[in-house]
């Protein structure tokens, strides 16, 4: 096992640091497209997971623009990031290394949640909440989709 084999897990943890539901939505989209992840998780193939993950991904993107949206570093936000990063990191890790991938993703997501929050607050002061949120959405959703696509293509 080489360290680069766990790079998709670490990168999806970085995505979870900014948008907790995007890793799950990206995995669900891959499943809808008929792609299999390297790590084996039965949860990912369940239709309820797929529908729920896609809905929660969209809901988070909409909710983030609200003035009442809580910081991503409050306990529920961090917990969502830990769970999402762990599941996605496990799914993107090589078969048999799912636990290591989960740990790598969580270890990336939690500290980066503080860094991405600081960056977002700076952007909000400079260009406003909605505009900064839309830019962050584009970057994070694009990164999540690219990371999952890369990981499932590497599997072949």
N, C-alpha and C positions, 0 to 999 in steps of 0.2 A: 504494500500500500504506500503510495506516494502522497505527500502533502497536497499537490495540485489536484488530486482526486477529490479532495474535500472542499476545493475552492467554490463550487456552486453552493454548497451548504453555507459557507461563510458569507458569500455574497447575498444569498436570500435572507440571511440574518440582517444584513445592512438594509435591505428593502423593508423588512419588518420593523426596523427602528423608526422609520418615517410613516409607514402605513401598515398597521397591524394586519389588516385583512387582505392586502394585495398578494402576499405569497399564497394564501389559500385560493384566492380567485384565479391566480395564474395557474396553479395546479389543476383547478377545476376546468379551466379553459383547455389545458393540454389534454385532459381526460375526454372532454367533449370532442376534441379533434382526433381522438383515437390514439394518442401517444401514451406510452408507459414510462413511468419514472424508473430510475435505476434502483432505488430502494423499494422494498415491498411493504406496502401498507394497505390492508384491506379497506380501511376507511375511505381511501381516495376513489375507490370504484363504486361507492354507494351513491345512488341517484340523489338521496336526500343531502348528502355532503356536497355534491356538485351544485345543486340548486341553491342551497344555503350559502355556500362560499361565494358564488357569483352575486347573489343578492346582497350579502354583507359587504362585499367589495365595493359595489356601487353605492350602497348606503353610507359607507364610511367616506367615500369621496364627496358625497353631498353634505353630510353632517359636518365635515371638517371646516366648511366655509361659514358655519354659524358662529356668531359671537359667543354663544354659550358653550361651545365645544371645549372640553377640558384639555389641559396639557397632556401630552403623551407620556409624561413621567409620573402621573398620579398612579396609585396602586392598580386600579382596574386596567388602565392603559398599558402598564408594564406587564401585567399578567397576560393580557391579550397578546402582547408581543412575544412573551416567553412561549406561550402555547402555539401560536402561529409559526414562529421561527423554529420551534422544536419539531413540529410536524413536517414543515416544508424542508427543513434541513435534513431530516431523516429520509424523506422521499427522494431528495436529490443526491444523497450519498450513495456510494457503490453498494451493491447488494452484500449484505453481511456486515456492513459498517454503519448501519442506520443510527445506532446510539451515538456513535462518534460524530456523525453528521449533525444530529440534533444538538449535541453539546456545543459543537462549533458554531452553529447558527445562533443559539441562545447567547453564547459568550460574545458574539458580535452585536446582536440586537440590543441588549440592555445598555451597555455603555454608549453605543451610538445613538440611542434614543435621546440622551441628554445633549449630544453634539448636534443632532438634527433639529432638536427643539431650539437650541440657541441660534442656529442658522436661520430657522424659520422666523423667530422673533425679530432678528435683524432685518430680514426681508420684509416682514410686516410693517416695520417702522419706515422702511424705505419706499415700499410700493403698495402697501395695504394688505389686508387679510385675504380678500378674494383673489386678487392677482397673484400674490405669493403662493396661495394654496393651489391655484390652477397650474402654475409653473412647477411646483413641487409634485403635483399629481402627474403631470406629463413625464417628468423625469423618473419618478418612482414606478409608475405603471409600466413605462417603457423598459426600465431596468428589470423589473420583475418578469415581464414577458420574455425579454431577451435571455435572462439567466435560466428560466425554465426551459425555453426552446433549446438553448445550448446544452443543458444537462441531458435532456431527452435525446438529442441528436448524438451526443457522446456515447450514449448507451448502445447504439447500434454497432 
